[in-house]
Amino acid sequence: LYKGVLFKKMVSFQHLALRRVGDIDASMVSAYRSFTVQAIEKHFLGEGEKFVMAVFQPPYDQGVYGLVNNLGSIVVRTAFQPFEQAIFTAFSMTSKSKRKAGSLQRQADLLLLLLKLVSVFAGICIAFGPSYSFTLLWFSYGKKWALTEAPRILSVYCFYISAMAFNGVSEAFMHATADEAALKRINASLVAFSIIHSVTSIVLVKTLGTYGLVLAGCVSMLTRVAYCWRYTVDYFSAAKCPLGSILPAPASMAAGLVCCALVVVSERIHIPPGGEESASFDKVLRHFLFGAGLGVTLLFILYRKENAMLNSLKMFRKGKEE
């Protein structure tokens, strides 16, 4: 009796589900199909580098790259993904209404502010990341892994993370505001990007090893950023959207360059090239504390010089809540 009742409920649920599917608007089905294809293409675009590593690199290099990639994915999952999802939600909810209201400029200003915020993050990552790759691996996985090729690969990976940050924000905006025709063009472009990424990865891995794979990722990300920016320029054709406005203030960039030079000198003093094996915990700790002090100083300078950017973001958030 129980099985019979359960079967009848399942049949009626399937009937209801099929009937409701038929009521879905055709444009919505087409949009779902485009996003599904896009998700599949992005999966292959993201996993292609692992296939290249498995085919062309020995297990040791695969392990080193896996270690670096896992460290980088922490930043991507904890910071980038929530940020990109928030951007996608914000622009997808406002794109149609803003275009009707003729307020594209407000959208453009918000996007430029977000890209400027990413520029500040990328600058900090590039200024401190390469000089503290050895220190990060020392404290995270011990001296054994710090003495491998992982620190050098992680140094290059800092540039890859910066490129991913720009690509994440740009693609989140593009996907949130694209219509059906634009989504089809985006899907076609992802196929082209996958081919370019695969070919570049194979060529650079054969010539530069694991470094080449990270550089191929940078090339792929920057190519996608360029495509997104082209879409952005077309989308804001009736508004002002200058690329130069995403750069930090000159004083902020100068402070970043000084910090970058100082941490490079600090690394050469405490962990000189070729002397990693003789590096002691005290030297690594002093190098870390020196960088922490510089980092706090740089954040204070950024807070003072980029205060207008922070106030603008607060105003946008306040306006959204109202």
C-alpha positions in Angstrom: 0.0 0.0 0.0 2.8 2.4 0.9 4.7 1.7 -2.3 1.5 2.3 -4.3 0.8 5.7 -2.7 4.5 6.7 -3.2 4.4 5.7 -6.9 1.2 7.7 -7.4 2.8 10.8 -5.8 5.9 10.4 -8.0 3.8 10.1 -11.1 1.7 13.2 -10.3 4.9 15.1 -9.4 6.5 14.2 -12.8 3.2 15.2 -14.5 3.2 18.6 -12.7 6.9 19.2 -13.5 6.5 18.4 -17.2 3.5 20.6 -17.4 5.3 23.5 -15.7 8.3 23.1 -18.0 6.0 23.7 -21.0 4.9 26.9 -19.4 8.4 28.4 -19.3 9.0 31.2 -21.6 11.1 30.3 -24.7 13.5 33.2 -24.1 14.2 31.9 -20.6 14.9 28.4 -21.9 17.3 29.9 -24.4 19.1 31.8 -21.7 19.3 28.7 -19.5 20.8 26.8 -22.5 23.4 29.6 -23.1 24.4 29.6 -19.4 24.7 25.8 -19.4 26.9 25.8 -22.5 29.0 28.6 -20.9 29.5 26.6 -17.7 30.7 23.6 -19.6 33.1 25.7 -21.7 34.5 27.4 -18.5 35.0 24.0 -16.9 37.2 22.8 -19.8 38.9 26.2 -19.9 39.8 25.9 -16.2 40.7 22.2 -16.2 42.7 22.2 -19.4 45.9 23.2 -17.7 45.7 20.0 -15.5 45.5 17.9 -18.5 48.5 19.6 -20.0 50.5 19.0 -16.8 49.5 15.3 -16.7 50.6 14.7 -20.3 53.8 16.8 -20.5 55.2 17.1 -17.0 56.6 14.5 -14.6 54.8 13.7 -11.3 57.2 15.9 -9.3 56.4 19.0 -11.3 52.7 18.1 -11.1 52.9 18.0 -7.4 54.7 21.3 -7.1 52.1 23.0 -9.4 49.2 21.4 -7.5 50.6 22.8 -4.3 50.8 26.3 -5.7 47.5 26.0 -7.4 45.8 25.0 -4.2 47.3 28.0 -2.4 46.0 30.3 -5.1 42.6 28.7 -5.0 42.2 29.7 -1.4 42.2 33.4 -2.5 39.9 32.6 -5.4 37.3 30.8 -3.3 37.3 33.0 -0.2 37.6 36.4 -1.9 37.0 36.4 -5.6 33.9 34.1 -5.9 31.7 35.9 -3.3 32.8 39.3 -4.8 32.0 38.2 -8.3 28.7 36.8 -7.4 27.8 40.1 -5.6 28.8 42.0 -8.7 26.8 39.7 -11.0 23.7 40.1 -8.8 24.0 43.8 -8.5 24.3 44.5 -12.2 21.8 41.8 -13.3 19.1 43.4 -11.1 19.8 47.0 -12.3 20.8 46.7 -16.0 17.4 46.8 -17.5 16.0 49.5 -15.2 19.1 51.6 -15.5 19.1 51.5 -19.3 15.4 52.6 -19.3 16.1 55.4 -16.9 19.0 56.6 -19.0 21.4 56.2 -16.1 24.2 54.3 -17.7 26.7 56.6 -16.3 25.9 55.5 -12.8 26.6 51.9 -13.8 29.8 52.9 -15.5 31.0 54.8 -12.5 30.3 51.8 -10.2 32.1 49.4 -12.6 35.1 51.7 -12.8 35.2 51.9 -9.0 35.2 48.1 -8.6 38.0 47.8 -11.2 40.0 50.4 -9.3 39.5 48.4 -6.1 40.8 45.4 -8.0 43.8 47.5 -9.2 44.7 48.3 -5.7 44.5 44.6 -4.7 46.6 43.5 -7.7 49.2 46.1 -6.9 49.5 44.8 -3.3 49.7 41.2 -4.5 52.4 42.0 -7.1 54.4 44.2 -4.7 54.6 41.7 -1.8 53.7 38.3 -3.3 56.9 37.4 -5.1 59.2 38.4 -2.2 57.2 36.5 0.3 56.5 33.3 -1.6 59.3 31.5 0.1 58.2 32.7 3.5 54.5 31.7 2.9 55.5 28.2 1.9 57.9 28.0 4.9 55.2 28.8 7.4 52.5 26.9 5.6 54.2 23.6 4.5 57.6 23.7 6.2 61.2 24.1 4.9 61.1 21.0 2.8 58.5 22.5 0.3 60.0 25.9 0.6 63.3 24.6 -0.9 61.5 23.2 -4.0 60.6 25.1 -7.2 57.3 26.1 -5.5 58.3 29.5 -4.3 59.5 30.6 -7.7 56.3 29.3 -9.3 54.2 31.0 -6.7 56.0 34.3 -7.4 54.8 34.1 -11.0 51.4 32.9 -9.8 50.9 36.3 -8.0 50.6 37.9 -11.4 48.1 35.2 -12.5 46.0 35.9 -9.4 45.9 39.6 -10.3 44.8 38.8 -13.8 42.1 36.5 -12.5 40.8 39.3 -10.3 40.4 41.7 -13.3 38.9 38.9 -15.4 36.4 37.9 -12.6 35.0 41.4 -12.2 34.9 42.0 -16.0 33.1 38.7 -16.8 30.7 39.1 -13.9 29.6 42.4 -15.4 29.5 41.1 -18.9 27.4 38.1 -18.0 25.0 40.1 -15.9 24.2 42.7 -18.6 24.5 40.6 -21.8 21.4 39.8 -23.9 20.7 36.6 -25.7 22.7 37.6 -28.8 25.6 38.7 -26.7 25.6 35.5 -24.7 25.9 33.5 -27.9 28.9 35.6 -28.9 30.4 35.1 -25.5 30.0 31.3 -25.8 31.7 31.3 -29.2 34.5 33.4 -27.8 35.0 30.9 -24.9 35.6 28.2 -27.5 38.3 30.4 -29.1 39.8 31.2 -25.7 39.9 27.5 -24.9 41.8 26.7 -28.1 44.3 29.6 -27.5 44.8 28.6 -23.9 45.5 24.9 -24.8 47.9 25.8 -27.6 49.7 28.4 -25.5 49.9 26.0 -22.5 51.5 23.2 -24.6 54.0 25.5 -26.2 55.1 27.3 -23.0 55.2 24.1 -20.9 57.5 22.5 -23.4 59.8 25.5 -23.4 59.6 26.8 -19.8 58.2 23.9 -17.8 55.8 24.6 -15.0 56.5 28.4 -15.3 55.1 28.2 -18.8 51.8 26.9 -17.6 51.3 29.8 -15.2 52.3 32.3 -17.9 49.9 30.7 -20.3 47.2 31.2 -17.7 48.1 34.9 -17.5 47.9 35.2 -21.3 44.5 33.5 -21.3 43.2 35.8 -18.5 44.4 39.0 -20.1 42.9 38.0 -23.5 39.6 37.4 -21.8 39.9 40.7 -20.0 40.5 42.5 -23.3 37.4 40.9 -24.8 35.3 41.9 -21.7 36.6 45.5 -22.0 35.6 45.6 -25.6 32.1 44.6 -24.6 32.1 47.2 -21.8 33.1 50.0 -24.2 30.2 49.0 -26.5 27.7 48.7 -23.6 28.6 52.2 -22.3 28.8 53.8 -25.7 26.5 56.6 -24.4 28.4 57.1 -21.2 31.9 58.0 -20.1 34.0 55.0 -19.2 37.8 56.0 -19.3 40.2 53.1 -18.7 42.7 55.3 -17.0 40.3 56.0 -14.1 40.8 52.5 -12.7 44.4 53.3 -11.8 45.2 54.2 -8.2 46.4 57.6 -7.2 50.0 58.5 -8.2 51.0 58.6 -4.5 49.5 55.2 -4.0 51.4 53.7 -6.9 54.7 55.4 -5.8 54.2 54.0 -2.3 53.6 50.5 -3.7 56.8 50.7 -5.8 58.8 51.8 -2.8 57.4 48.9 -0.7 58.1 46.5 -3.6 61.8 47.6 -3.8 62.2 47.4 0.0 60.8 43.9 0.4 63.1 42.7 -2.5 66.1 44.1 -0.6 64.9 42.5 2.6 64.6 39.1 0.9 68.1 39.4 -0.5 69.4 40.2 2.9 67.6 37.6 5.0 67.2 34.9 2.3 69.8 35.5 -0.4 69.6 33.7 -3.7 71.3 30.4 -3.4 71.2 30.5 0.3 67.7 29.2 1.0 69.0 26.0 2.5 70.9 27.9 5.2 68.0 30.2 6.0 67.0 30.0 9.6 63.7 30.6 11.3 64.9 33.9 12.8 65.9 35.3 9.4 62.6 34.3 7.8 60.6 35.7 10.8 62.5 39.0 10.5 61.8 39.2 6.8 58.1 38.5 7.6 57.9 41.2 10.3 59.6 43.7 8.1 57.0 43.1 5.4 54.2 43.2 7.8 55.3 46.6 9.0 55.5 47.9 5.4 52.2 46.4 4.6 50.5 48.2 7.5 52.1 51.4 6.4 51.0 50.9 2.8 47.4 50.2 3.8 47.4 53.5 5.8 48.7 55.4 2.8 46.1 53.8 0.6 43.4 54.6 3.1 44.4 58.3 3.0 45.0 58.6 -0.8 42.1 56.4 -1.9 39.6 57.8 0.5 37.5 59.2 -2.3 37.1 55.7 -3.8 36.0 54.2 -0.5 33.5 57.1 0.0 32.1 56.5 -3.5 31.6 52.8 -2.8 29.8 53.7 0.4 27.5 56.1 -1.4 26.7 53.4 -4.0 25.9 50.9 -1.2 23.8 53.4 0.6 21.9 54.3 -2.5 21.2 50.6 -3.2 19.9 50.1 0.3 17.6 53.0 0.0 
